[in-house]
């Protein structure tokens, strides 16, 4: 089986297709985080700073769209991990669902205090994320922080968890063929 440019483009289209809510929301979160110069600064990644990296370069290194980091780190790093989940909140109403956006902020013990502010780095990053997402409608409805707590993950990281929630429209569209979109709330789509 050969792989073509059209095949590559088909996969890339899932980054912006309407009915892939998880991918769509993660792309929006990614943009919000890497476009925030304060978050990039407070992440304090010396290797990226010395390389004069662009904010996009932080994605996949310190900003991760999943909660999974290598168990052994060779250099001091701080992480913002985020996950997205959807669930039905009413069995009788299939038109709405709950979106939960969870951030896990991990700051290595050796770099746990922000030198500019003398504030615990995980708390400062959490405040910046709350400022960016709490009571905003970037996903079409108001997001609200419903959980903000410190975590104990191991002896090497200080951690904080933030959970944002909103009630949103259930995905009522279906992409077909070349990712053209049609309304699918009253028909069976195969």
N, C-alpha and C positions, 0 to 999 in steps of 0.2 A: 504494500500500500504506500503510495507516494504522498508526500505532504506538500501542499501548494500554498501560495500566497493567499488565495481565497480561503483556504482552511484556517490560516492564521488570522485573517480578518474576521472570520466567523466567530472565533473564540474571543477576539478583542472586543467585539460588539457587545458581549455580555457585561462589560464594564459600564455600559450606558443603557442597556435594555430596560424597559419599564417594568417587566414582571419578575425581575431578579432582585427582590428587595434587599437581601443580605448584601449582595455585591454593591448595589446602588448606595445603600446607607454607609457601608464601609468606605466607599470612594469619597463620599461627602465628609465623613469624619477625618479621613486622611488629609484632605485638602485643608480643613479647618485647623488641624494640628500643625501641619508643616508650613502653613501660611502665617502662623503666629510666632513672631520673632522672639517674644518673651519665653514661650515654651522651648523653642530651639536653644535659646541662651541658657535657660535653667537646666536643660538636660546635660549640659556641661560635658560634651564628648570631646575630649582634648584631641583625639586622633582626627576627627572630622574638622574641628576648628583649625588645627595646624595645616590641614590639606585645603583650607578655605572652601570646604564643601558647600554646595547649594542645599537649601532646606530639603529638597526632594531626596537628597542622599541620606537623610536621617531615616527615611522610611525603609523598613527591612533591617535596620541596624539597631536603632533605639526606639523607634515607633513601629509597633508590630500589630497587625490585624488579627491577632490570636494571642492566647496566653500560654506561651511556651518559650522558654529560654534555655540555652545550653547550661547543663549543671556545673560546668567548670568554665570560668571566665579568666582569660589571661591578662586582661586590663580592666581598669575600673570603668564600669558602665552603669548608666541609669536607663530605665525602660518605662515606656508607656505602652501597655498592652490593652487592646480593646476587643470586645466581642459584641455581637449583635444577636438578639433572639426575638422571635415573634411567637405569640400564643393567642389562642382564641379565648376571649373572656366571657362570652355569652354563647351557649349552645344554640339558643333561639335566634341570635342575630349573627349571621355569617358575614355581615358587611363591615364589621369592625374587628380589630385585633389590638393586642398590646405589643408595643415595641419596647424592648429593654436594651439599653446601651450600657455596657459595663466596662469600666476602666480599672485596670490593675496597674498601679504605679509602684515600681520597684527601684529603690536607690541603694547603691552599694554602700556599705557601712563606712568605707574609707572616704566617701564623698557625700555623706549624708546631710551635711549642713551647707547651705548655699552661702558662699563667702560674701556676696554682695549685700545680703539682707540678714544674715545670722538666723535664718529660719530653716527648720527641717525641710530638706529638699522635697520629700514626698508630699509634705503639706503645701508647700509653695506651688508645686506642679498641680496638685489637686485644686487649689484656689484658682489657678489660671484656667484649668479645664472647666471648673464650675462657671467662671466668668464667661467662658466661650459658649457653653451649652445650656446652662440653667435658665429656664423661662424664655428660651428662644423658640422660634418655630422653623428652624432650618429644614426639618423633615415634614413640614406642612401642618403641624399642630404643636402646641406648647409642650416642650420637654420640661420635666421637673426632676430634680435630684431627690430620690427616695431613700438612698443609703449613702452614708459617708462614714467609713470606719477604718481604723488602723488594723493591719493584719500582721500576723507573725507567720512568715514563710520559712525562714531558717535563720541562722545566726549571721549571715552575710548581708542580708537586705532589710532595709526599713521599707515598709509597704503601706499603701493606702488603697482602699477600694471605693469607687464611686459607682452608683447605679442610677441611671436616668431612665425615666419612663414616660411614655405618652400613649394615648389611645389614638389609633390611626385607622384609615380605611384599609380594609382587607384588600389584598391584591385582586382587582377585578378585571385585569387585562391578561391577555395571553399573546405572546409573541409567536408568530408562525413563519415558516419558510425562512426568508432572508431577514428575520427579526422584525417584520412588519407587525403592527399591534392591532388587536381587536378586543372589544368588550366581551367578557366571558362569564358574567355573573348569572346569566339565565340559560346557559346552554352547556352541554357536555363537550369538552374540548379534548381531543385525543392527540 
